[in-house]
Amino acid sequence: MRFNSSKVVYALSWVAVAFATFATACWLSIVADGNYVWSAFAFAMSATPVNLGVLLLGVIPGSILYFRTGQRRDLTTLLLAGCSFVIVLAESILLWLIPMRGE
């Protein structure tokens, strides 16, 4: 069977969507709890490396595949991974802008 990188990157983009959904649920619980400083720190330390992985395994390969082939699946891949990346990045930044409660 022939290796199809487009299908692999497409599957990884759906993993990115699942990660973004989970991160959003965690973010909402942190903000609803009053944005405790250690919760924000834990969110940033766990979301940042995974978000970097989404960038390296979803956004960049998806954009390369889309601009090289122009297929609809590659555009969907790019949109799914890109939106997931931007959402989690915005949540990480907003968590530090929202007033926190400390010790």
C-alpha positions in Angstrom: 0.0 0.0 0.0 1.3 3.4 -1.0 2.1 6.0 1.8 -0.3 9.0 1.4 1.0 11.9 3.5 -2.2 13.9 2.8 -4.3 11.4 4.7 -1.8 11.2 7.6 -1.8 15.0 8.0 -5.6 15.1 7.7 -5.8 12.6 10.5 -3.4 14.6 12.6 -5.5 17.7 12.0 -8.4 15.9 13.6 -6.2 15.1 16.6 -5.4 18.8 16.8 -9.2 19.6 16.9 -9.7 17.1 19.7 -6.8 18.7 21.6 -8.2 22.2 21.0 -11.6 21.0 22.3 -10.0 19.5 25.5 -7.9 22.6 26.0 -10.9 24.9 25.7 -12.8 22.9 28.3 -9.8 23.1 30.6 -9.5 26.9 29.9 -13.2 27.4 30.7 -12.8 25.6 34.0 -9.8 27.6 34.9 -11.5 30.9 34.1 -14.7 29.9 35.9 -12.6 28.9 39.0 -11.2 32.5 39.2 -8.0 32.0 37.1 -5.8 30.6 39.9 -2.2 31.4 39.1 -0.9 27.8 39.3 -3.7 26.5 37.1 -2.8 29.1 34.5 0.9 28.1 34.8 0.0 24.4 34.4 -2.2 25.1 31.4 0.6 27.1 29.7 3.2 24.4 30.4 1.0 21.6 29.0 -0.6 23.4 26.1 2.5 25.1 24.7 4.4 22.0 23.6 1.4 20.3 22.2 0.5 23.5 20.3 4.0 23.5 18.9 3.4 20.0 17.8 0.2 21.0 16.1 2.1 23.7 14.3 4.9 21.3 13.2 2.7 18.3 12.3 -0.5 19.9 11.1 -0.2 23.5 10.0 3.1 23.5 8.2 2.7 20.2 6.4 -1.0 21.1 5.6 0.0 24.4 4.1 2.8 22.8 2.0 0.5 20.1 0.7 -2.3 22.6 -0.1 -0.1 25.0 -2.0 1.6 22.1 -3.8 -1.5 20.2 -4.8 -4.5 22.4 -4.2 -6.7 19.6 -3.1 -9.8 20.2 -1.0 -8.7 17.7 1.7 -5.5 19.7 2.1 -7.4 22.9 2.5 -9.6 21.3 5.1 -6.4 20.0 6.9 -5.0 23.5 6.9 -8.1 25.1 8.2 -8.6 22.5 11.0 -5.1 22.5 12.2 -4.7 26.3 11.8 -7.8 27.2 13.6 -6.9 24.7 16.4 -3.5 26.3 16.7 -4.9 29.8 16.8 -7.6 29.0 19.3 -5.2 27.4 21.8 -2.6 30.1 21.3 -5.3 32.8 22.0 -6.4 30.9 25.1 -2.9 30.7 26.4 -2.4 34.5 25.9 -5.8 35.4 27.3 -5.2 33.4 30.4 -2.3 35.7 31.4 -4.3 38.8 30.5 -7.3 38.0 32.7 -6.8 39.0 36.3 -5.6 36.2 38.4 -6.0 35.2 42.0 -2.8 34.1 43.8 -1.9 32.1 46.8 
